[in-house]
Amino acid sequence: MKSFKNLAIAIIVVVIIIAAGAYATGSLGTTTTTTASDDSNGQEIQLAAAASLKNVYDEKLIPMFEEKNPGVNVTPTYASSGDLQKQIENGLKADVFMSAGNKQMDALIEEGYIDNSSNVKTLENKLVLIVPADSNSNMTSFEDLKNVEGNIAIGDPESVPAGQYANESLHNLGIWDDVESKLSLATDVTAVLNQVAQGSAECGLVYTTDAKSSDDVKVIAEAPEDSLKDIVYPVAPLKDSEHADAANKFVEFLQTPEAQDVFVEYGFTIHK
């Protein structure tokens, strides 16, 4: 009889334990709240961005994004948009591409690397004529470039959007032939800025944002509006991105008022 009671007690204990476990896991009909996992957590975004975006990204936007998205890291590669286009075509594992011109973005769309529906035109910039900060130059306009005796630094029109814009403006102003022999072609717009800041070029053509980033240069003039089409910066995730969730989230972040305010702070204009 005693052994029967012990067995009964043991069975009751087991039932209680099972019921408690079921209650804890919600299998008795109790509703439990679960937190949806963030598919972007732990992902690393490889960002391929035009050289003119380096300061705004490194100093403000990448830290802002990473703070808002713990566990997501952004690793940038900066170069001329043309060089980045070639790198992507040759296998660069980029997740997001941001160009300083439509030409490079359109080429990657045509080649199937980017879906046109995801291409967002975010920013605009201006092309300006700069000289060293301590220069006594009497230039006041782009037309005065034909009277320059030293080097004129511009981005290489073959691969650098800033150089392509410079080429377009100088041709439309009718002074390309007057300045061609004086041109010093640089690998990207940052190199143009450095040539002028260091005095190895008498003047140069860069974006407003580049000129604003350096105390070693000063702006003489802005490219006449009728000499140049709008300078637009498009951005898009790559189709074969291995981190699509994080890449899409980053592109969305760039379109927020908070991010756009930072772009404006650095001299960009928001594309309408």
C-alpha positions as CSV (number, residue, x, y, z in Angstrom):
1,M,0.0,0.0,0.0
2,K,2.8,2.3,0.9
3,S,4.5,1.7,-2.4
4,F,1.3,2.4,-4.2
5,K,1.0,5.8,-2.5
6,N,4.6,6.6,-3.4
7,L,3.9,5.8,-7.0
8,A,0.8,8.0,-7.0
9,I,2.8,10.9,-5.5
10,A,5.5,10.5,-8.1
11,I,2.9,10.6,-10.9
12,I,1.4,13.7,-9.5
13,V,4.8,15.4,-9.3
14,V,5.5,14.5,-12.9
15,V,2.2,15.9,-14.1
16,I,2.8,19.1,-12.2
17,I,6.3,19.5,-13.7
18,I,4.9,18.9,-17.2
19,A,2.1,21.4,-16.7
20,A,4.5,24.0,-15.4
21,G,6.7,23.5,-18.5
22,A,3.7,23.8,-20.8
23,Y,2.6,27.0,-19.1
24,A,6.0,28.5,-19.4
25,T,6.3,27.8,-23.2
26,G,2.7,28.9,-23.8
27,S,1.5,25.5,-25.0
28,L,-1.5,25.7,-22.7
29,G,-3.0,28.5,-24.8
30,T,-1.3,31.3,-23.0
31,T,-0.3,34.1,-25.5
32,T,3.4,35.0,-25.4
33,T,5.0,38.0,-27.0
34,T,8.0,37.4,-29.3
35,T,10.4,39.9,-30.8
36,A,10.8,39.8,-34.5
37,S,14.4,39.3,-35.5
38,D,16.2,42.0,-37.5
39,D,17.4,40.4,-40.7
40,S,20.1,43.1,-41.0
41,N,21.7,42.5,-37.6
42,G,25.3,41.4,-37.9
43,Q,25.6,42.3,-41.5
44,E,28.4,44.4,-43.0
45,I,27.6,46.8,-45.8
46,Q,30.2,47.3,-48.4
47,L,29.7,50.9,-49.7
48,A,31.2,52.1,-53.0
49,A,30.9,55.9,-53.0
50,A,32.2,58.8,-55.0
51,A,35.3,60.4,-53.5
52,S,33.4,63.6,-53.0
53,L,31.3,61.9,-50.4
54,K,34.1,60.7,-48.2
55,N,34.0,63.6,-45.6
56,V,30.2,63.5,-45.0
57,Y,30.1,59.7,-44.8
58,D,33.2,59.2,-42.5
59,E,32.5,62.2,-40.2
60,K,28.8,62.0,-39.8
61,L,26.5,59.6,-41.8
62,I,28.2,56.3,-41.3
63,P,28.5,56.8,-37.5
64,M,24.9,57.9,-37.4
65,F,23.6,54.9,-39.3
66,E,25.7,52.4,-37.2
67,E,24.4,54.0,-34.0
68,K,20.8,53.6,-35.2
69,N,21.4,50.1,-36.3
70,P,23.6,48.2,-33.7
71,G,25.2,45.2,-35.2
72,V,25.4,46.6,-38.7
73,N,28.7,47.9,-39.9
74,V,29.5,50.0,-43.0
75,T,32.8,49.6,-44.8
76,P,33.3,52.3,-47.5
77,T,35.5,52.3,-50.6
78,Y,36.0,55.8,-52.1
79,A,37.2,56.5,-55.6
80,S,36.1,58.2,-58.8
81,S,32.6,57.0,-59.9
82,G,34.1,55.7,-63.1
83,D,36.7,53.6,-61.2
84,L,34.1,52.2,-58.9
85,Q,32.0,51.3,-61.9
86,K,34.9,49.3,-63.3
87,Q,35.6,47.7,-60.0
88,I,32.0,46.5,-59.7
89,E,32.1,45.2,-63.2
90,N,35.3,43.3,-62.3
91,G,33.9,41.7,-59.2
92,L,33.9,44.2,-56.4
93,K,31.4,42.8,-53.8
94,A,29.7,46.1,-53.2
95,D,26.3,46.2,-51.5
96,V,25.5,49.9,-52.2
97,F,26.8,52.2,-55.0
98,M,26.5,56.0,-54.8
99,S,27.8,57.8,-57.9
100,A,28.6,61.5,-58.5
101,G,26.9,61.2,-61.9
102,N,24.1,59.4,-63.7
103,K,26.4,58.0,-66.4
104,Q,28.0,55.4,-64.2
105,M,24.8,54.4,-62.5
106,D,23.0,54.1,-65.8
107,A,25.8,51.8,-67.2
108,L,25.5,49.4,-64.2
109,I,21.7,49.4,-64.6
110,E,22.0,48.5,-68.3
111,E,24.6,45.8,-67.5
112,G,22.2,44.2,-65.0
113,Y,24.1,45.0,-61.8
114,I,21.4,47.3,-60.4
115,D,17.6,47.3,-60.7
116,N,16.5,50.6,-62.1
117,S,13.5,50.7,-59.7
118,S,15.8,50.9,-56.8
119,N,17.9,53.8,-58.2
120,V,17.3,56.9,-56.1
121,K,18.5,60.4,-57.1
122,T,19.3,61.9,-53.8
123,L,21.6,64.9,-54.1
124,E,22.9,67.7,-56.3
125,N,26.2,69.5,-56.3
126,K,27.8,72.5,-58.1
127,L,31.1,72.8,-60.0
128,V,33.3,75.7,-58.9
129,L,36.6,77.3,-59.8
130,I,39.1,77.3,-56.9
131,V,42.6,78.8,-56.2
132,P,44.9,78.4,-53.2
133,A,43.7,80.3,-50.2
134,D,46.6,82.7,-50.3
135,S,46.4,83.3,-54.1
136,N,46.4,86.8,-55.5
137,S,44.7,85.7,-58.6
138,N,42.6,88.3,-60.4
139,M,40.3,85.7,-62.0
140,T,36.5,86.3,-61.5
141,S,34.9,83.8,-63.8
142,F,35.4,80.5,-65.7
143,E,36.1,82.5,-68.8
144,D,39.2,83.8,-67.2
145,L,40.7,80.3,-67.3
146,K,41.9,81.0,-70.9
147,N,44.3,83.5,-69.4
148,V,45.9,81.2,-66.9
149,E,49.6,80.5,-67.4
150,G,50.1,77.7,-64.9
151,N,48.3,74.3,-64.5
152,I,44.6,73.9,-64.3
153,A,43.6,70.8,-62.4
154,I,40.5,68.9,-63.3
155,G,39.4,65.3,-62.9
156,D,40.2,63.0,-65.8
157,P,37.1,63.2,-68.1
158,E,37.5,59.5,-69.0
159,S,36.6,58.3,-65.5
160,V,35.9,61.2,-63.1
161,P,32.4,62.8,-63.2
162,A,33.8,66.1,-61.9
163,G,36.2,66.0,-64.9
164,Q,33.3,65.2,-67.3
165,Y,31.3,68.1,-65.9
166,A,34.4,70.4,-66.3
167,N,34.8,69.2,-69.9
168,E,31.2,69.9,-70.6
169,S,31.3,73.4,-69.1
170,L,34.5,74.4,-70.8
171,H,33.3,73.2,-74.2
172,N,29.9,75.0,-73.8
173,L,31.8,78.2,-72.8
174,G,33.9,77.8,-75.9
175,I,37.2,77.9,-74.1
176,W,38.2,74.2,-74.1
177,D,40.7,74.7,-76.9
178,D,42.3,77.6,-75.0
179,V,42.9,75.6,-71.8
180,E,43.4,72.0,-73.0
181,S,47.2,72.2,-73.1
182,K,47.3,73.5,-69.5
183,L,45.1,70.8,-68.0
184,S,46.5,68.5,-65.2
185,L,44.2,65.5,-65.1
186,A,43.6,63.9,-61.7
187,T,42.4,60.5,-60.7
188,D,39.5,61.9,-58.7
189,V,38.1,65.2,-57.4
190,T,40.0,64.9,-54.1
191,A,43.3,64.8,-56.0
192,V,42.3,68.0,-57.8
193,L,41.6,69.7,-54.5
194,N,45.0,68.6,-53.2
195,Q,46.8,69.9,-56.2
196,V,45.3,73.3,-55.8
197,A,45.7,73.3,-52.0
198,Q,49.4,72.4,-52.3
199,G,50.0,74.9,-55.1
200,S,51.1,72.5,-57.8
201,A,48.2,73.8,-59.8
202,E,47.3,77.4,-60.2
203,C,43.6,76.7,-60.0
204,G,41.2,73.8,-60.4
205,L,37.6,72.7,-60.9
206,V,35.9,70.8,-58.1
207,Y,32.5,70.4,-56.4
208,T,31.2,73.0,-53.9
209,T,31.4,70.4,-51.2
210,D,35.1,69.7,-51.8
211,A,35.9,73.4,-51.7
212,K,34.0,73.7,-48.5
213,S,36.0,70.9,-46.9
214,S,39.3,72.7,-47.1
215,D,40.6,75.9,-45.6
216,D,43.6,75.8,-48.1
217,V,41.5,76.8,-51.1
218,K,39.0,79.5,-51.9
219,V,36.2,79.7,-54.5
220,I,36.5,82.2,-57.3
221,A,33.3,81.4,-59.3
222,E,30.6,78.8,-59.9
223,A,30.1,77.3,-63.3
224,P,27.5,79.3,-65.3
225,E,24.1,77.5,-65.2
226,D,23.8,77.5,-69.0
227,S,27.1,75.7,-69.4
228,L,26.3,72.6,-67.4
229,K,23.5,70.2,-66.7
230,D,22.5,69.4,-63.1
231,I,25.1,67.4,-61.1
232,V,23.1,64.6,-59.6
233,Y,24.1,61.8,-57.2
234,P,22.2,58.6,-57.5
235,V,22.3,55.7,-55.0
236,A,21.1,52.1,-55.2
237,P,21.7,48.7,-53.7
238,L,23.4,46.0,-55.9
239,K,21.2,43.2,-57.2
240,D,23.6,40.5,-56.0
241,S,24.2,42.0,-52.6
242,E,24.8,39.4,-49.9
243,H,23.4,41.8,-47.4
244,A,20.2,43.0,-49.1
245,D,18.3,43.8,-45.9
246,A,21.1,46.0,-44.5
247,A,21.8,47.6,-48.0
248,N,18.1,48.6,-48.4
249,K,18.0,49.9,-44.9
250,F,21.1,52.1,-45.6
251,V,19.6,53.5,-48.8
252,E,16.4,54.3,-46.9
253,F,18.4,56.0,-44.2
254,L,20.0,58.4,-46.7
255,Q,16.5,59.6,-47.7
256,T,15.5,60.6,-44.1
257,P,15.3,64.2,-43.1
258,E,18.0,63.7,-40.5
259,A,20.5,62.4,-43.1
260,Q,19.5,65.0,-45.7
261,D,20.1,67.8,-43.1
262,V,23.7,66.5,-42.8
263,F,24.2,66.4,-46.6
264,V,23.1,70.1,-46.7
265,E,25.4,70.9,-43.8
266,Y,28.3,69.6,-46.0
267,G,27.3,71.8,-49.0
268,F,25.1,69.4,-51.0
269,T,21.6,70.3,-52.3
270,I,18.7,67.8,-52.0
271,H,17.5,66.6,-55.4
272,K,13.8,67.4,-55.9
